[in-house]
Amino acid sequence: MKFKEGDAVLIVYRDRKYLKVLTKDFNLSVMGNTLTYSDLLDRQEGEQVKGFLILKPTLEEILMLGFKRKTQVVYPKDSFYIAFKLDIKDKRVLEFGTGSGAMTAVLSQLAKEVWTFEAVKDFYTNALKNWERFELCKNVKAHNMDFMESDVEDGFFDACFVDVKEPWLYVDKLRKALKSGAPCAFILPTANQVSQLLKAIDGGFGDVEVLEILHRYYKVNPDRLRPEDRMVAHTGYLVFCRKTT
Ligand code: SAM
């Protein structure tokens, strides 16, 4: 693949990474080294240009470096796991709230269709812009609406993902929207929220699991291989369950 105007480019310089869209006025200076539009145009992915490695960004890099965040987002360490755990390949998935659209972008890669609900107009518009900028989420039906006010058919969805502050308020409505046996996932930052959710799903959902994912990077030095000094120690607790009849 050769880079052309409008392409997203991941530029790696030593341990720094930059995600840019290639425009005519593109200019990146790092530690006295400058890269311009003409340096990158028609270059092959994987080439080294003036000490910069140029690559096509992966979904993880787009989410972490390219998406504008107006809300907290689900990190790839959690979102990639959730998407596979929900077993959504070629299925119809329900999501609320959309937030910045990071989790939606992951669900959309696997699912046949994602219906997502975001109550706040500004967040909804930002999510649409994020997807458009990176040509993502073509199979997503986005709704600028409180999920509580939505009119979804009973038993319409094969799976769901919920990222709102008080998910226990929506459990009855959510249950109705799901097929029997449908997997559900929730992400919550605090343990007391998890307790409250567990009480709310008791009786209507089974096979409940609570977990968190710790992700520790290593310094890439073969002679002194050891963990990085700092890590993202907490993002959220994940709760998984299945709708019972
Ligand atoms: N998962 C998103 C991502 O990865 O970008 C971030 C979601 S953010 C933490 C939570 C969002 O839920 C907020 O944008 C909020 O406005 C929205 N929200 C809260 N309650 C809602 C509801 N009842 N219906 C729709 N959206 C809701």
Boltz pocket constraint, residues with backbone or C-beta under 6 A from the ligand:
constraints:
  - pocket:
      binder: B
      contacts: [[A, 71], [A, 72], [A, 73], [A, 74], [A, 96], [A, 97], [A, 98], [A, 99], [A, 100], [A, 101], [A, 102], [A, 103], [A, 104], [A, 117], [A, 118], [A, 119], [A, 120], [A, 123], [A, 145], [A, 146], [A, 147], [A, 148], [A, 163], [A, 164], [A, 165]]
      max_distance: 6.0
